[in-house]
Every structure is written in C-alpha cells, then in structure tokens.
Amino acid sequence: MDFFTFLGRFHPLVVHLPIGTLLIAILIFFLSRKKKYGFLAPALDFILLLGAISAALACMLGFMLALNGEYDPDTLFWHQWGGILLALLSFVLYWARIRSWRPPAVWIKFSYLPFLVLLLLIFFTGHKGGNLTHGSEYLLQHAPDPLRVLAGLGPKPIPRPPVTNLDSADIFLDVIQPLVASKCQSCHNPDKIKGGLLLHDYEEMLKGGESGPAVIPGNPEESELFRRVTLPEDHDDFMPAEGKPGLTGDQVALVQWWIEQGAPSSRLLANMDVDQRTGDRLARVLGLKISKSRLPGKEAKPADPEAVQSAIDQGFIVDRIAPESNFLEVRLPFTGQELKADAFQSLLPLKEQIAWMDLAGSQLRDEDLEVIGQLSSLSRLDLSRTSVSDKGLTALGNLRELSYLNLYGTSVTDEGLANLRNLEKLQSLYLWQTQVTAAGAESFQAERPDIDLDRGYL
C-alpha cells in the first residue's frame, strides 16, 4: 500500500500535462479549420496521442492515490470517471483521425462536437479534482451570489466585521477558526478527509479523526491538533503537511492558550483573562496595534436599560464596547462640556458594566473621582487635560481592574503619583506635561517596573 501511495502522489504532478496538452489540441482543431491556420493540422494527431497517454497515466496514478481512502467518495467518483472518460475520448478521437477510411459528410459537419465534449470533460474533471484538494467551495467561494445560487451553494456567508480592538474579538471565530482555515482545511475538509479528520467547523474539530480527538478542552498536551503543529517539520505527522508553511510561534502559542482556556466555541476576549504576553500575541496575529489597555477578564451581566438612559440624560454617551459585549464605554460628546454636580452619581448603577471612560478635556472635579473610584470594572480611564489633582487620585486606589490611565496635561505631582503604586493591573500610565519630576518618576518606576510610564519627551 505504501508503494502505491508513493506512486499515487505523483498524480498532482502528472495531471497538469493532459490538461495543457488536450487544451492545445482543441485549440489547434478549431484554428486549423480556417485556411489561414491550416498548417497546424498535421500536429493535431500527435498532440491528441500525447494528451491521451498522459491522461491514462494520470488516471492510473490517481487511482493509486485514492486507495488511502482520504477523499469524499462522491466527489472522488465523479473525478475518477471524468478522468477515465477524458482518456477514452482522447484515444477514440486519435483512432478516428488516423484511420484510412473516408468519413461520411455528417461526420465532417459535426466533427467539432467531440472536441467540445472533450473541453467540457477537462473542466468538469478538473473542477472535481480541485474540490478534492481545496474543498467544494474553493472555485466559487468569491463568485457573485447569482452564480453561487445557480451552483447550489447559496449566497455568500456574511463575513464577520473586522476586528478593530482586541476586546471585541472572538477567540474562536476571529482567531482560531481563520488560522485553521488557512493552514489546515485544504487537507481536512468534507472533500478531502485526510486521516479521517475534518476541521471545517468546531464540532468536527472536537470529534477528531483516526488518531483521536483533535482538541481536548483544557488539555493541549493530549490534543492531537496541538501535538501535530508542534512536531519537528521533518516529522511524518507534522501539520500542515505536504510542504506547506507551518504555524508561527504566536499562532502555536494561541492555539495552546485557547485549548487551556477550555477551547470555547465562541467567547469575546473582553470576557477572558488575557495576560499581557498573550494580548500582545493576539494583537500581532490580528494585525492590531499592541495596547496595554484591556477589559477585565470576567463576564458582565446586561446593564439596566433605565440606568443607561439615566446616564445619557445626564449628558454622557454610553456605548457597548462590542456588539456581543455587555461592557460599556462612557464618554462626553464634546470637550469642555458642563455637567450637573451629581451627574456622575448616575453611573453607579452601571459600575459592573463600565470598562472604558474618556473624560479628556472635561470640567472634571476631584470629588467626581470619588464616584469614578467605585466603578469596579473600569479598565481604561482618560483624565487628560482636566483639573484633577493629587487629592483626587487618592480615590482611584480601589480600581483593581485599571490597566490604562492618562493624566496628560493635569497638575498631578510626585505625591499624587505615589497613590497609584498599589493599582495591581496598571500597565500603561501617561504623564506628559504634569508636575511629576524626573526623580519622582524614577522612584515610581523602581517600585513598579511592570508599568510603561510615558512622560513624553522629558
């Protein structure tokens, strides 16, 4: 069996020869019917014979390749018999042309029909072969909807919106599934079931193939998918096979992390506990600018619509971070907007949902920070160009999820900076044009080297 498989793998190499040769034969036939190109006619018989022989050879090698049983039986049936008919018709056409008998007039009149059939067989057989290699939707994947519907595929699936920020991305739908589709599905789709493994959807991924489940949630070491992508590239079981480029280091690490997190079929990164290193990898894979501002790694229950409306009535803009997320972003419609004295009290019923707050350039007061300090899910806070002082910053000490704080253009000093040392998740702090001294910043950095402290050009 191994020897037949070895020979069969020459099929993709040989199969292009009859396609090209027979297409040239068809072209010569139709051109030579015109007097201007009549000189091409003597070459037609030889090219037909060459095409017939190479088609027969491709059929034999294809039969050997199909013995391993890794292909969809229905698609394989039509590809196989299309190839056999193509080879037979080529031999028949060659035989009919070299016979010494004079063909009847009706044959001469309709002699183009066998060549048209030959052309159709080339496209039909090639299409079925492409389906075996790349999947049944490969050819028409990007075709207009009317053509897709005509082919029985239905309209194009609505693409997922592009990821613009890390927390709005879905770990499986936006990260793992596209990665698997680009690297693995050419060998593991309904038309080519290599190793009995299908990877075109989540359920089949968990089901696995001949070697067992491809993914075991929570256990990457026992997950066949992870094992295969981490083998040496020269190993027989390495994936992806057939000389295709393997996964990058970031991609492998994210597959491992996804499985460790329980291999969810759909979950927003906003609702996952993503450490900074994993966040950086996610940003690189998704093509995003790396940011140290993240949402808390927990679920948020839906906000009370009346509480949201109350905050809006007080002059705030309240939006979801992402369509599927219950976390909220609060900002003001324009710089310098005046707010009522108790406006921030309206945000307390939303303290579990508010994750981002942009108050840059607002008429914020230190006493308002006493309310902001109670927003337990707050991860990103922009207080730039406000009148907050050291006194106000003392109220932020309970923001255990805060990872980003912008104090640009405020009157904060070294004393106020010291109040931020115990913010465990703080990773990005902006201090441009503040009263913080170089010595104060160095002292703070010595105690919290994990924080990226940005003082502009100072």
C-alpha positions in Angstrom: 0.0 0.0 0.0 2.8 2.4 0.8 4.4 1.9 -2.6 1.1 2.6 -4.3 0.7 5.7 -2.2 4.2 6.8 -3.1 3.4 6.4 -6.9 0.0 8.0 -6.4 1.5 11.2 -5.0 2.9 11.9 -8.5 -0.7 12.3 -9.7 -0.8 16.1 -8.9 2.5 16.4 -10.9 1.3 14.5 -13.9 -2.3 15.6 -14.1 -1.5 19.0 -15.5 0.2 17.5 -18.6 -3.0 16.1 -20.2 -4.9 19.3 -19.3 -2.5 21.5 -21.1 -1.9 19.1 -24.0 -5.5 18.5 -24.7 -6.4 22.2 -24.5 -3.7 22.8 -27.1 -5.2 20.0 -29.3 -8.7 21.6 -29.0 -7.3 25.0 -29.9 -5.4 23.6 -32.9 -8.5 21.8 -34.1 -10.6 24.9 -34.2 -7.9 27.1 -35.6 -6.9 24.7 -38.4 -10.5 24.8 -39.7 -9.6 28.2 -41.0 -7.5 28.3 -44.1 -5.1 30.8 -42.5 -4.1 28.3 -39.8 -4.4 25.1 -41.9 -0.7 24.5 -41.5 -1.3 23.5 -37.8 -3.5 20.4 -38.8 -0.6 17.9 -39.1 0.4 18.4 -35.5 -3.1 17.6 -34.1 -2.8 13.8 -34.2 0.5 13.7 -32.3 -0.8 16.2 -29.7 -4.0 14.1 -29.2 -2.0 11.0 -28.7 0.3 12.7 -26.2 -2.8 14.0 -24.3 -4.5 10.6 -24.3 -1.4 8.8 -23.0 -0.8 11.4 -20.3 -4.5 11.3 -19.3 -4.3 7.5 -19.0 -1.2 7.8 -16.8 -2.8 10.4 -14.6 -5.8 8.1 -14.2 -3.6 5.2 -13.0 -1.7 7.4 -10.6 -4.9 9.0 -9.3 -6.4 5.5 -8.7 -3.3 4.6 -6.6 -3.6 7.9 -4.6 -7.3 7.3 -3.9 -6.6 3.9 -2.3 -5.7 5.6 1.0 -9.4 6.5 1.4 -8.9 10.1 2.4 -11.3 11.6 -0.1 -15.0 12.2 -0.2 -16.4 9.2 -2.1 -19.0 11.1 -4.2 -16.6 13.8 -5.4 -13.9 11.1 -6.0 -16.4 9.0 -8.1 -17.1 11.9 -10.5 -13.5 13.0 -10.7 -12.3 9.4 -11.3 -14.9 8.6 -14.0 -14.5 12.1 -15.6 -10.8 11.4 -16.0 -11.4 7.9 -17.4 -13.9 9.2 -20.0 -11.5 12.0 -20.9 -8.7 9.5 -21.6 -11.0 7.2 -23.6 -12.4 10.0 -25.7 -8.9 11.2 -26.4 -7.9 7.8 -27.7 -11.1 7.4 -29.7 -10.6 10.8 -31.4 -6.9 9.9 -32.2 -8.0 6.5 -33.6 -10.8 8.0 -35.7 -8.4 10.6 -37.2 -5.6 8.2 -38.2 -8.0 5.6 -39.9 -7.6 5.5 -43.7 -11.3 5.3 -44.3 -13.1 8.4 -45.7 -15.5 9.8 -43.0 -19.1 10.5 -44.1 -20.2 14.1 -44.7 -22.2 14.2 -41.5 -19.1 13.3 -39.5 -17.2 16.2 -41.2 -20.1 18.6 -40.5 -20.3 17.8 -36.8 -16.7 16.8 -36.1 -16.3 19.7 -33.7 -18.8 18.1 -31.2 -16.3 15.5 -29.8 -13.8 18.3 -29.2 -16.5 20.4 -27.3 -17.3 17.3 -25.2 -13.5 16.9 -24.6 -13.3 20.5 -23.4 -16.3 20.1 -21.1 -14.8 17.0 -19.6 -11.5 18.8 -18.9 -13.3 21.5 -17.0 -15.6 19.1 -15.2 -12.9 16.7 -14.1 -10.5 19.5 -13.2 -13.2 21.1 -11.1 -13.9 17.9 -9.2 -10.2 17.4 -8.7 -9.9 20.9 -7.3 -12.8 20.2 -4.9 -10.9 17.1 -3.6 -7.8 19.3 -3.0 -9.2 22.6 -1.8 -12.9 21.9 -0.8 -16.1 22.1 -2.7 -16.5 25.9 -2.4 -13.0 26.8 -3.5 -13.7 27.7 -7.1 -16.9 29.7 -6.4 -16.0 31.0 -2.9 -15.8 34.6 -4.2 -18.2 34.3 -7.1 -21.2 36.6 -7.3 -24.3 35.4 -5.4 -26.4 34.6 -8.5 -23.6 32.3 -9.7 -23.3 30.7 -6.3 -27.0 30.1 -6.1 -27.0 28.6 -9.5 -24.3 26.2 -8.4 -26.3 25.2 -5.3 -24.0 26.9 -2.8 -26.4 29.7 -1.7 -25.4 33.3 -1.1 -22.0 34.2 0.4 -21.9 34.0 4.1 -21.9 37.4 5.8 -18.3 38.0 6.8 -17.5 38.9 10.4 -16.8 42.5 10.9 -13.1 43.4 11.0 -11.6 43.4 14.4 -10.7 47.0 15.4 -9.9 46.5 19.1 -8.6 43.4 20.9 -11.5 43.1 23.3 -14.2 42.9 20.6 -12.6 39.9 19.0 -14.0 36.4 19.5 -11.3 33.9 20.4 -12.6 31.1 18.1 -14.4 32.9 15.3 -11.8 35.7 14.8 -8.6 33.9 15.8 -8.6 30.1 15.9 -11.0 29.4 13.0 -9.4 31.7 10.4 -6.0 30.3 11.4 -7.1 26.6 11.0 -8.9 27.5 7.7 -5.7 29.0 6.2 -3.3 26.3 7.4 -5.3 23.1 7.7 -8.6 22.9 5.8 -7.1 22.2 2.4 -6.4 18.6 3.7 -9.2 18.3 6.2 -12.4 19.3 4.5 -15.6 17.3 3.5 -14.0 16.6 0.1 -10.6 15.5 1.4 -10.8 13.9 4.8 -7.1 13.2 5.5 -6.7 10.9 8.5 -10.5 10.9 8.9 -10.2 14.4 10.3 -12.4 17.3 9.5 -11.5 20.8 10.6 -14.2 22.9 8.9 -16.3 23.5 12.0 -16.0 23.4 15.8 -17.9 20.1 16.3 -15.8 18.2 13.9 -12.7 19.6 15.4 -13.6 18.2 18.8 -14.7 14.9 17.3 -11.3 14.3 15.7 -10.2 11.6 13.3 -8.3 8.3 13.2 -5.8 9.4 15.8 -8.4 10.6 18.3 -10.0 13.9 19.2 -8.2 16.9 17.6 -8.9 19.1 20.6 -9.4 18.1 24.2 -10.6 21.3 26.1 -8.3 22.2 28.9 -5.6 19.7 27.8 -3.3 20.9 25.0 -0.8 18.1 25.6 -3.4 15.4 24.8 -4.9 17.4 21.9 -3.9 15.9 18.6 -4.1 19.3 16.8 -1.6 20.9 19.2 0.7 17.9 19.1 0.9 17.9 15.3 1.6 21.6 14.9 4.4 21.4 17.5 6.3 18.4 16.0 9.6 19.0 14.1 8.8 20.0 10.5 10.6 16.8 9.2 8.3 14.5 11.2 5.8 12.4 9.3 2.9 13.6 11.5 3.8 17.3 11.3 0.9 19.6 10.3 0.4 21.2 7.9 1.8 18.5 5.6 2.8 18.5 2.0 5.4 21.2 2.3 3.0 23.9 3.4 4.4 26.6 5.8 3.7 25.8 9.5 2.2 28.0 12.1 4.2 30.9 13.5 5.3 30.9 17.1 2.5 33.3 18.0 -0.1 31.1 16.3 1.1 28.0 18.1 1.0 29.7 21.4 -2.5 31.0 20.8 -3.7 27.5 19.9 -2.3 26.2 23.2 -3.8 29.1 25.2 -7.2 28.6 23.6 -7.2 24.9 24.5 -6.0 25.7 28.0 -9.0 28.1 28.4 -11.4 25.3 27.6 -11.4 25.6 23.8 -14.6 27.8 23.8 -16.6 27.8 20.5 -17.3 31.5 20.9 -16.2 33.9 23.6 -15.2 37.5 23.5 -11.7 38.3 24.6 -13.3 41.0 26.8 -14.7 38.2 28.9 -11.4 36.2 29.2 -8.5 36.7 31.5 -5.8 37.6 28.9 -2.3 38.2 30.3 -0.1 40.9 28.6 2.0 38.4 26.7 -1.0 36.6 25.2 -2.6 40.0 24.5 0.5 41.0 22.5 0.4 37.8 20.5 -3.3 38.3 19.8 -2.7 41.8 18.6 0.1 40.7 16.3 -2.0 37.8 14.8 -5.0 40.1 14.3 -2.9 42.9 12.9 -3.7 45.3 15.6 -1.6 47.9 17.3 -0.4 46.4 20.6 -2.2 48.2 23.5 -1.9 47.7 27.2 -5.5 48.6 27.9 -7.8 45.7 28.4 -11.1 44.9 29.8 -11.5 42.8 33.0 -11.3 39.1 32.4 -14.9 38.3 33.5 -18.4 38.3 32.3 -20.7 41.3 32.8 -24.4 40.9 33.2 -26.5 43.1 30.9 -26.9 46.7 32.0 -30.2 48.0 33.3 -31.7 50.0 30.3 -33.2 52.5 32.7 -29.7 53.1 34.3 -28.2 53.5 30.8 -30.9 56.0 29.9 -30.4 57.9 33.1 -26.7 58.3 32.4 -27.5 59.5 28.9 -29.9 62.1 30.3 -27.1 63.4 32.4 -25.1 64.2 29.3 -23.0 61.1 28.9 -22.6 59.0 25.7 -22.9 55.3 26.6 -22.0 52.6 24.1 -21.2 48.9 24.1 -17.5 48.1 23.7 -18.6 45.5 21.1 -22.0 44.3 19.8 -21.7 41.0 21.7 -20.3 42.5 24.9 -22.1 43.8 28.0 -19.2 46.1 28.9 -19.7 49.8 28.3 -17.7 52.8 27.3 -18.7 56.2 28.7 -17.6 59.5 27.1 -18.7 63.1 26.6 -20.0 64.4 23.3 -17.6 67.4 23.2 -14.7 69.0 25.1 -15.4 71.3 27.9 -19.0 70.1 28.4 -20.6 71.2 31.6 -22.1 68.5 33.8 -24.5 68.7 36.7 -23.0 68.4 40.2 -24.5 64.9 40.7 -24.1 63.7 37.1 -21.5 61.1 38.0 -23.9 59.5 40.5 -25.9 58.3 37.6 -23.0 56.0 36.7 -23.0 54.0 39.9 -25.8 51.5 38.8 -23.5 50.7 35.8 -20.3 50.2 37.9 -20.1 46.5 36.8 -20.5 47.3 33.1 -18.4 50.4 32.6 -15.0 49.4 31.4 -13.8 52.4 29.4 -14.2 56.1 30.3 -13.0 59.0 28.3 -13.3 62.4 30.2 -10.4 64.2 28.4 -10.9 67.9 28.4 -14.0 67.9 30.6 -14.7 70.1 33.6 -14.0 67.2 35.9 -13.6 67.8 39.7 -11.7 65.9 42.3 -14.9 65.0 44.1 -16.1 63.4 40.9 -13.3 60.9 41.1 -14.8 59.6 44.4 -17.6 58.2 42.3 -15.3 57.0 39.4 -13.3 55.2 42.1 -16.3 52.9 42.7 -16.6 51.7 39.1 -15.2 48.2 39.8 -14.8 47.1 36.2 -13.1 50.2 35.0 -10.1 49.2 32.8 -9.3 52.4 30.8 -9.5 55.9 32.1 -8.6 59.1 30.3 -8.4 62.2 32.5 -6.1 64.2 30.3 -6.4 68.0 30.2 -8.7 68.1 33.3 -8.3 69.9 36.6 -7.8 66.7 38.7 -5.1 67.0 41.4 -3.2 64.7 43.8 -6.2 64.8 46.2 -8.5 63.3 43.5 -6.2 60.5 42.7 -6.5 59.0 46.2 -10.0 57.9 45.2 -8.7 55.7 42.4 -7.0 53.2 44.8 -9.8 50.7 44.6 -9.8 50.4 40.8 -8.3 46.8 40.7 -9.0 46.3 37.0 -7.5 49.6 35.9 -4.8 48.9 33.3 -4.6 52.3 31.4 -4.5 55.8 32.9 -3.9 59.0 31.0 -3.0 62.1 33.2 -1.6 64.2 30.4 -1.9 68.0 31.0 -3.0 67.7 34.6 -1.5 69.2 37.8 -0.6 65.8 39.3 2.7 65.8 41.2 5.0 63.2 42.7 2.7 62.9 45.7 -0.3 62.0 43.6 1.8 59.5 41.6 2.6 57.7 44.8 -1.2 57.0 45.2 -1.1 54.8 42.1 1.5 52.3 43.2 -1.0 49.8 44.5 -3.0 49.5 41.3 -2.1 45.9 40.6 -3.2 45.7 37.0 -2.0 49.2 35.9 0.3 48.7 32.9 0.2 52.0 31.0 0.5 55.4 32.6 0.8 58.7 30.7 2.3 61.7 32.5 3.1 64.2 29.7 3.1 67.9 30.9 2.3 67.1 34.5 4.1 68.3 37.7 5.8 64.9 38.2 9.5 65.3 38.4 12.2 63.1 36.9 13.2 61.9 40.4 9.6 61.1 41.3 9.1 59.2 38.0 12.3 57.2 38.6 11.3 56.3 42.1 7.8 55.2 41.0 9.3 53.1 38.1 11.8 51.4 40.5 8.8 50.2 42.6 6.6 49.4 39.6 8.9 48.3 36.7 5.9 46.5 35.2 4.2 49.8 34.3 5.0 51.5 31.0 5.4 55.1 32.2 5.3 57.6 29.4 6.5 61.2 30.2 6.7 62.4 26.5 10.0 64.0 25.6 11.1 64.7 29.2 
